[in-house]
Amino acid sequence: MVYQLIQSLLFPARCRLCGDPAHAASLCAPCHAELPWLGLHCRQCARPLAAVPDGVSCGSCQRRRPAFNRTRAALHYQPPVDYLVKRLKFGHELALGPVLATLFLHTLERDAALPELLLPVPLHPARLRTRGFNQAAELARLLGCSLDIPVRHLCRRTRDTSPQSQLPPSARRLNLRNAFALAKAPQVAHVAIVDDVMTSGQTAHELARVLKSGGVRTVDVWVVARAGQANPRPG
């Protein structure tokens, strides 16, 4: 306790965005307040929606229902959130993991029905060897510790697919077809898939489909940020 006090006096926390003195979350109050928090959105896929009641499904989800049941996201994937995510994902700045996990926790209501376990989106072994780090697994570990929820690697990636963000929307579904398989029997009814960002939602859809084929009834998706522009209508 004394050591931590001395360390905080000698090396005060600095905001990861502007460098000013920061609190435990490593962001100063002004930068925290100016983050692009997600407002009205589709309950199922968290796609931003404009001028409609929160909780309405977007047109995409009404036309083609995803296999997952609900998505929770804290922020829009735009500056400076993209900077923080990329520094964790590609810069291996593990100190940003608790920052992003804390931001996500703002999305959970006190009476929310929590999942029985967390599943980080798996990387293919070849990709994991190259990158040396799975940011989804780190976020799942931090969230699991905070909420006392176990983390299980129930699925494996059977193909080293191209990054979804680099593909046009028309190619994303084919890219991930049969890309995941169950590694262990789920033996639970409620699972949350954990990742840093949702773009098209196709990765979560494929994982949820595999989980439900193994007996899981409810699959949530937990992401720090949601990419995409706001739709003008719910569908």
C-alpha positions in Angstrom: 0.0 0.0 0.0 2.8 2.4 0.9 4.8 1.4 -2.2 1.8 2.1 -4.4 1.3 5.5 -2.7 5.0 6.4 -3.3 4.8 5.2 -6.9 1.7 7.3 -7.6 3.5 10.4 -6.2 6.7 9.8 -8.1 5.0 8.6 -11.3 1.5 10.1 -11.5 -0.9 8.6 -14.0 -1.1 10.4 -17.4 -3.9 10.5 -19.8 -3.2 8.1 -22.7 -4.7 10.7 -25.1 -3.4 14.2 -24.1 -0.8 13.5 -21.4 -2.5 15.5 -18.6 -2.9 14.0 -15.1 -5.4 11.1 -15.2 -7.4 8.9 -12.9 -7.2 5.1 -12.6 -8.7 4.6 -16.0 -5.7 6.3 -17.6 -7.9 9.0 -19.2 -8.4 12.5 -17.9 -11.9 13.7 -17.3 -12.2 16.0 -20.4 -10.9 13.3 -22.8 -13.2 10.7 -21.2 -16.2 13.0 -21.6 -15.4 13.7 -25.2 -15.2 10.1 -26.3 -17.6 9.1 -29.1 -20.1 7.2 -26.9 -22.6 5.1 -28.7 -26.0 6.6 -28.6 -29.2 5.1 -30.2 -28.5 1.8 -31.7 -29.9 -1.5 -32.9 -30.3 -3.8 -29.9 -29.3 -6.9 -31.8 -26.2 -5.7 -33.8 -25.5 -2.3 -32.1 -25.5 -0.5 -35.5 -26.0 3.2 -34.8 -29.5 4.4 -35.5 -30.6 8.0 -35.9 -33.8 9.6 -34.5 -35.5 6.3 -33.4 -36.2 4.7 -30.0 -33.3 2.8 -28.5 -33.8 -1.0 -28.7 -35.3 -1.1 -32.2 -33.8 -3.6 -34.7 -32.1 -2.1 -37.8 -33.2 -2.9 -41.3 -30.3 -5.3 -41.8 -31.2 -7.4 -38.7 -34.9 -7.4 -39.8 -34.0 -8.7 -43.2 -31.5 -11.3 -42.1 -31.5 -12.2 -38.4 -28.0 -12.7 -37.0 -27.4 -15.9 -35.0 -26.5 -13.8 -31.9 -29.2 -12.3 -29.7 -27.8 -9.0 -28.6 -24.7 -6.8 -28.9 -23.4 -4.5 -26.3 -20.9 -1.8 -27.4 -19.7 1.3 -25.6 -18.3 3.5 -28.4 -18.2 4.4 -32.0 -15.1 3.2 -33.8 -13.7 6.5 -34.7 -11.0 8.8 -33.3 -9.6 8.6 -30.7 -11.1 5.1 -30.0 -9.5 3.6 -33.1 -6.1 4.9 -31.9 -6.5 3.2 -28.5 -7.7 -0.1 -30.1 -4.9 -0.2 -32.6 -2.2 0.5 -29.9 -3.5 -2.5 -27.9 -4.0 -4.7 -30.9 -0.9 -4.0 -33.0 1.3 -2.1 -30.5 0.9 -4.7 -27.7 0.3 -1.9 -25.2 -1.2 -4.1 -22.6 -1.8 -1.1 -20.3 -4.6 -0.1 -22.7 -6.5 -3.3 -22.0 -7.9 -2.1 -18.6 -8.7 1.2 -20.2 -10.9 -0.3 -22.9 -12.4 -2.9 -20.6 -13.4 -0.2 -18.1 -15.0 1.8 -20.9 -17.0 -1.3 -22.0 -18.3 -1.8 -18.5 -20.2 1.4 -18.7 -22.6 -0.4 -21.1 -23.8 -3.0 -18.5 -26.9 -2.2 -16.6 -27.0 -3.2 -12.9 -29.8 -5.7 -13.5 -28.3 -7.1 -16.7 -28.5 -10.9 -17.1 -24.8 -11.8 -17.3 -23.6 -14.7 -19.3 -22.3 -17.9 -17.8 -19.0 -17.6 -19.6 -17.0 -15.4 -21.9 -15.6 -16.6 -25.3 -12.9 -14.4 -26.9 -12.9 -14.4 -30.7 -10.2 -16.9 -31.6 -7.3 -16.3 -33.9 -5.9 -18.9 -36.2 -2.7 -20.4 -34.8 -0.7 -19.0 -37.7 -2.0 -15.5 -37.1 -1.4 -15.8 -33.4 2.2 -16.9 -34.0 2.7 -13.9 -36.3 1.0 -11.3 -34.0 1.9 -13.0 -30.7 -1.1 -11.6 -29.0 -4.9 -11.9 -29.1 -6.5 -8.6 -27.9 -9.9 -10.3 -27.6 -8.5 -12.8 -25.2 -6.9 -10.0 -23.1 -10.2 -8.1 -23.0 -12.1 -11.2 -22.1 -9.7 -12.0 -19.3 -10.0 -8.5 -17.8 -13.8 -8.5 -18.1 -14.0 -12.0 -16.6 -12.0 -10.9 -13.6 -14.1 -7.8 -13.1 -17.4 -9.6 -13.3 -16.4 -13.0 -11.9 -17.3 -14.8 -15.1 -15.1 -17.6 -16.4 -13.3 -17.3 -19.8 -13.4 -20.4 -22.0 -11.8 -21.0 -25.4 -14.7 -23.1 -26.7 -14.1 -22.5 -30.4 -11.1 -22.8 -32.7 -10.4 -21.1 -36.0 -10.2 -23.7 -38.7 -9.0 -21.4 -41.5 -6.6 -18.4 -41.5 -9.1 -16.0 -43.1 -8.5 -12.6 -44.5 -9.2 -9.6 -42.1 -12.8 -8.7 -42.5 -12.0 -5.0 -42.4 -10.0 -5.4 -45.7 -12.9 -7.0 -47.6 -16.0 -5.5 -49.3 -19.3 -6.3 -47.6 -20.2 -8.8 -50.3 -17.1 -11.0 -49.6 -17.2 -11.0 -45.8 -19.9 -13.7 -45.4 -18.0 -16.1 -47.8 -14.7 -15.4 -46.1 -15.9 -16.7 -42.8 -18.0 -19.6 -43.9 -17.1 -22.7 -41.9 -14.2 -20.8 -40.4 -15.0 -21.9 -36.8 -15.6 -25.2 -35.0 -16.3 -26.2 -31.5 -13.2 -27.3 -29.6 -15.2 -28.1 -26.4 -18.8 -28.8 -25.6 -20.3 -25.5 -24.2 -22.4 -27.1 -21.5 -23.9 -23.7 -20.7 -27.0 -21.8 -21.9 -25.7 -18.3 -22.1 -22.4 -17.1 -23.7 -20.9 -13.7 -24.5 -18.5 -13.4 -27.4 -15.8 -10.8 -26.7 -14.0 -8.7 -29.3 -12.5 -5.3 -29.6 -14.6 -4.0 -32.6 -17.6 -5.1 -34.5 -17.6 -4.1 -38.2 -20.1 -6.2 -40.2 -21.0 -8.6 -37.5 -20.2 -11.6 -39.6 -17.6 -13.0 -37.3 -20.0 -12.9 -34.4 -22.7 -14.4 -36.5 -20.6 -17.4 -37.5 -19.3 -18.0 -33.9 -22.9 -17.7 -32.6 -24.1 -20.2 -35.2 -21.5 -22.7 -34.1 -22.2 -22.2 -30.4 -26.0 -22.6 -30.9 -25.3 -25.8 -32.9 -23.6 -27.0 -29.7 -26.6 -26.3 -27.5 -26.1 -22.7 -26.4 -29.5 -20.9 -26.3 -28.4 -17.2 -25.8 -25.4 -15.6 -27.4 -24.5 -12.0 -26.6 -21.7 -10.0 -28.3 -19.5 -7.7 -26.2 -17.3 -5.2 -28.1 -15.6 -2.0 -27.1 -16.6 -0.2 -30.3 -19.0 -0.5 -33.2 -18.0 0.6 -36.7 -20.4 2.1 -39.2 -22.5 5.2 -39.8 -25.9 5.7 -38.3 -28.9 4.4 -40.3 -31.7 7.0 -40.7 -34.5 4.4 -40.0 -34.8 1.2 -38.1 -35.9 -0.6 -41.2 
